[in-house]
Structures are given as C-alpha cells and as structure tokens.
Amino acid sequence: MLGIKYVTQSVSEQFAALGCYDGTCKLLNSVTWSVLKEWKHTADAITKNTVLYNEESSANGSRFEIIDKDQGFQLPFVKAHHDDPYLLVGVGIAKFSATGRYLATRCDAVPSVVWVWDMEDLGLCSLINHQAPVVALDWDPVFSKDTDETLAMSCNSDHVYVWSTSGVLALKVPNCETLNGAGELGPIRNIAWSCRGNLDYLKGDYHFCLCYFPNYGV
C-alpha cells in the first residue's frame, strides 16, 4: 500500500473504507481493524452480476445505456500530470450508503467512473461511466423498505446524475449554462442531500440552489 488518500466509515460504525494511492479500496472491521476485503479498480472487478452504464448524449439530452459485457468494455484511464502526478492516482472518494449496503468509490485514475460495491456479496454491483470526470457524489440519507437507496453524482456540468438499483437518470438543472448574469448557478461542483432526503443542495462557483425531487425514481 502506497498510502491512504481517503477514509470513510459506515453509519453503523461497523466498517471503515480506506481509499489508497495504489488504486485499491480496503474494507476494514472497525472493531478489530482487520482487512475484510480489498477491491481493485480495474476491469477484473467486473463480474457477470455487474451492471455497466455508459452516458450517451443526443439532441434530447443525456441518457445512460446498459453496456453488454460480452462486447468488451475499456476503462477510460487518464495519465497522471507530470506537475502533480498524485492528483490522478488512488481512490479519492469513497462513501457508504445510508444503510451501509453499498459503497460508492471514484478512482482518480479513471475519474469519469463511479464504482458501486455491494456489501452483501462484496462484489461490484454497478459501474457508471460518465462523459466527464465525477467531482462529487452523495447518498440519500433517507431509506425505507419501499424505495431503493439513491446516489446523486455531479460532473462539473449542468446535470445531476441519480443512481439506484433500478437504473441511472441524467437530470438537467436550469440556469447552469454560464456563470455570467445574476442568479445563474454555473457548473455544479458539489452536491449534498438534505437530512430529509427530498432536497439536493447544488453548489456552483459563486451561487448555490436547492433542488426538490418529489419523485426521482429511476
């Protein structure tokens, strides 16, 4: 292990996840601090149970298509910059869902991809490939037996992306096209759910807004 880049803990405090500079994410038992699982952010993590999503753009906006694993999928790796090679090395984001059932990660060497790991079988549940690097993600803190756990993502653009086990939505947010003019949000650089789960806080460079999702089911 080259070193730790990101640390997060499940809500139950039973588990901790370490995002490491070597591109792995280690799942730890928070009592014994023993390593329960080590995930590598490579194509080898993709199994027959993994659902692959790829963002496609058209005149009607963005949408996600499911990729056929049998046709092959190339992870869009990027090269580290010579001025600061550590920026594009390692796992820079790791967050547990509200129940601890899922862990979402972003490996900085593949910044456009979000990896969703299932804590029940410790396998890769979904892989979500965007057209731009993912800059922020956050789980809906409210969960009930009648709804799926929901992950919101942003890519420094005018869209919010919402994942659940049912699929992925690309939601266009108004007034994000430019930073010129009062009241315009600009590209979404950060995202966070309210404690009740029905509002999303979206932050641009100079402005922020609250988005209400009465029904965002995918």
C-alpha positions as CSV (number, residue, x, y, z in Angstrom):
1,M,0.0,0.0,0.0
2,L,1.5,3.4,-1.1
3,G,-0.5,5.4,1.5
4,I,-4.1,6.4,2.4
5,K,-5.8,9.1,0.4
6,Y,-9.4,8.9,1.7
7,V,-11.1,7.5,4.8
8,T,-14.8,6.9,5.4
9,Q,-16.9,5.0,7.9
10,S,-20.3,3.3,7.6
11,V,-23.3,4.8,9.5
12,S,-23.4,1.8,11.8
13,E,-19.6,2.3,12.5
14,Q,-19.1,-1.4,11.9
15,F,-16.9,-0.8,8.8
16,A,-14.4,1.7,7.5
17,A,-13.1,2.0,4.0
18,L,-9.7,3.3,3.0
19,G,-9.1,4.8,-0.4
20,C,-5.4,4.1,-1.2
21,Y,-2.9,5.7,-3.6
22,D,-2.2,2.3,-5.2
23,G,-5.8,2.3,-6.6
24,T,-7.3,-0.1,-4.1
25,C,-10.1,0.4,-1.6
26,K,-9.7,-1.6,1.6
27,L,-12.8,-2.6,3.7
28,L,-11.9,-2.8,7.4
29,N,-13.7,-4.2,10.5
30,S,-13.9,-1.1,12.8
31,V,-13.5,-3.2,15.9
32,T,-10.5,-5.4,15.0
33,W,-9.2,-3.1,12.2
34,S,-8.6,-6.3,10.1
35,V,-8.9,-6.1,6.3
36,L,-12.1,-7.8,5.2
37,K,-11.8,-7.1,1.5
38,E,-9.6,-5.3,-0.9
39,W,-11.1,-4.0,-4.2
40,K,-9.0,-3.1,-7.2
41,H,-10.4,-0.5,-9.6
42,T,-9.6,-2.5,-12.8
43,A,-11.6,-4.4,-15.3
44,D,-11.0,-7.6,-13.3
45,A,-13.6,-6.3,-10.8
46,I,-16.4,-6.6,-13.3
47,T,-18.4,-9.9,-12.9
48,K,-21.4,-11.4,-14.5
49,N,-23.6,-9.7,-11.9
50,T,-22.1,-6.2,-12.6
51,V,-24.4,-3.8,-14.5
52,L,-22.4,-1.4,-16.7
53,Y,-23.8,2.0,-17.6
54,N,-22.4,4.4,-20.1
55,E,-23.6,8.0,-20.6
56,E,-24.7,8.9,-24.2
57,S,-25.6,12.4,-25.5
58,S,-28.2,13.3,-28.1
59,A,-30.2,16.3,-29.2
60,N,-32.7,15.4,-26.4
61,G,-30.1,15.4,-23.7
62,S,-28.1,12.8,-21.8
63,R,-29.1,9.3,-21.0
64,F,-27.5,6.1,-19.8
65,E,-27.3,2.9,-21.8
66,I,-26.5,-0.5,-20.4
67,I,-23.3,-2.0,-21.9
68,D,-23.1,-5.6,-23.0
69,K,-20.2,-7.0,-21.1
70,D,-19.6,-9.6,-23.8
71,Q,-18.8,-6.9,-26.3
72,G,-15.9,-5.7,-24.1
73,F,-15.5,-2.5,-22.1
74,Q,-12.4,-0.4,-21.9
75,L,-12.0,1.7,-18.8
76,P,-11.2,5.3,-19.7
77,F,-7.9,5.7,-17.8
78,V,-6.1,9.0,-17.8
79,K,-2.4,9.7,-17.4
80,A,-1.1,11.5,-14.3
81,H,0.1,15.1,-14.9
82,H,3.8,15.5,-14.6
83,D,3.5,18.6,-12.4
84,D,1.4,16.8,-9.7
85,P,1.2,13.1,-10.5
86,Y,-0.6,12.3,-7.2
87,L,-3.8,14.1,-8.3
88,L,-4.7,11.3,-10.7
89,V,-3.5,8.4,-8.6
90,G,-5.5,6.5,-6.0
91,V,-9.1,6.4,-4.7
92,G,-10.1,10.0,-4.0
93,I,-13.8,9.4,-3.0
94,A,-15.4,6.6,-1.0
95,K,-18.9,6.9,0.6
96,F,-21.2,4.4,2.3
97,S,-25.0,4.4,1.6
98,A,-27.4,5.2,4.4
99,T,-27.9,1.6,5.4
100,G,-24.3,0.6,4.7
101,R,-25.4,-1.8,2.0
102,Y,-23.4,-0.1,-0.7
103,L,-20.1,1.7,-1.0
104,A,-19.5,4.2,-3.9
105,T,-16.0,5.0,-4.9
106,R,-14.1,7.0,-7.5
107,C,-10.6,6.1,-8.6
108,D,-8.8,9.2,-9.7
109,A,-7.0,7.4,-12.5
110,V,-10.5,6.7,-14.0
111,P,-12.2,9.9,-12.9
112,S,-15.3,9.6,-15.1
113,V,-16.3,6.3,-13.5
114,V,-18.2,5.6,-10.3
115,W,-18.0,2.1,-8.8
116,V,-20.8,0.8,-6.6
117,W,-19.8,-2.1,-4.4
118,D,-22.4,-4.4,-2.7
119,M,-21.6,-5.2,1.0
120,E,-23.7,-8.4,0.9
121,D,-21.5,-10.3,-1.6
122,L,-18.6,-7.8,-1.6
123,G,-18.7,-7.6,-5.4
124,L,-19.1,-4.8,-7.9
125,C,-22.8,-4.1,-8.2
126,S,-22.7,-1.3,-10.8
127,L,-20.1,0.7,-12.8
128,I,-21.3,4.1,-14.1
129,N,-19.2,5.8,-16.8
130,H,-19.8,9.5,-17.4
131,Q,-18.6,11.7,-20.2
132,A,-16.8,14.0,-17.8
133,P,-14.9,13.5,-14.5
134,V,-17.0,13.0,-11.4
135,V,-16.4,15.8,-8.9
136,A,-18.8,14.9,-6.1
137,L,-21.3,12.3,-5.0
138,D,-23.6,11.8,-2.1
139,W,-26.1,9.2,-0.8
140,D,-29.7,10.0,0.0
141,P,-29.7,9.7,3.9
142,V,-33.4,8.6,4.0
143,F,-34.2,5.0,3.2
144,S,-37.3,2.9,3.5
145,K,-38.3,-0.7,2.5
146,D,-40.4,0.7,-0.3
147,T,-37.6,2.7,-2.0
148,D,-34.2,2.0,-3.4
149,E,-31.1,3.5,-2.0
150,T,-30.2,6.5,-4.1
151,L,-26.8,8.0,-5.1
152,A,-26.5,11.5,-6.6
153,M,-23.5,12.5,-8.6
154,S,-22.1,15.6,-10.3
155,C,-19.5,16.1,-13.1
156,N,-18.9,19.9,-13.1
157,S,-21.7,20.3,-15.6
158,D,-25.4,21.2,-15.9
159,H,-26.6,17.7,-14.9
160,V,-27.3,15.8,-11.7
161,Y,-27.0,12.0,-12.1
162,V,-29.1,9.7,-9.9
163,W,-28.4,6.0,-9.5
164,S,-30.3,3.3,-7.8
165,T,-30.5,-0.5,-8.5
166,S,-33.3,0.3,-11.0
167,G,-31.0,2.4,-13.3
168,V,-29.4,5.8,-13.8
169,L,-31.0,9.1,-14.6
170,A,-29.4,12.3,-16.0
171,L,-31.4,15.3,-14.8
172,K,-30.7,18.7,-16.4
173,V,-30.6,21.6,-13.9
174,P,-31.8,25.0,-15.3
175,N,-29.5,28.1,-15.3
176,C,-26.2,26.1,-15.3
177,E,-25.0,27.1,-18.8
178,T,-22.8,30.0,-17.8
179,L,-21.6,32.0,-14.8
180,N,-22.5,35.4,-16.5
181,G,-25.5,37.1,-15.1
182,A,-27.2,37.2,-11.7
183,G,-28.9,34.1,-10.4
184,E,-27.1,31.6,-12.7
185,L,-25.6,28.7,-10.9
186,G,-22.8,27.7,-13.3
187,P,-21.4,24.2,-13.4
188,I,-22.3,22.0,-10.5
189,R,-19.2,21.5,-8.4
190,N,-20.6,20.0,-5.2
191,I,-23.8,18.1,-4.2
192,A,-25.4,17.1,-0.9
193,W,-28.7,15.7,0.2
194,S,-30.8,17.4,2.9
195,C,-31.3,15.3,6.1
196,R,-34.9,14.5,5.0
197,G,-33.7,13.3,1.6
198,N,-36.2,15.3,-0.6
199,L,-33.8,18.2,-1.3
200,D,-30.5,18.4,-3.0
201,Y,-28.0,21.2,-2.4
202,L,-26.2,22.1,-5.6
203,K,-23.2,24.4,-5.4
204,G,-21.5,26.3,-8.3
205,D,-18.6,28.7,-8.2
206,Y,-20.5,31.7,-6.9
207,H,-24.1,30.6,-6.4
208,F,-26.0,27.6,-5.0
209,C,-29.5,26.3,-5.3
210,L,-31.9,23.8,-3.7
211,C,-33.5,21.2,-6.0
212,Y,-36.7,19.4,-4.8
213,F,-37.2,15.9,-6.0
214,P,-40.8,14.9,-5.5
215,N,-40.3,11.7,-7.5
216,Y,-36.9,10.9,-8.8
217,G,-37.3,7.1,-9.0
218,V,-35.4,5.5,-11.9
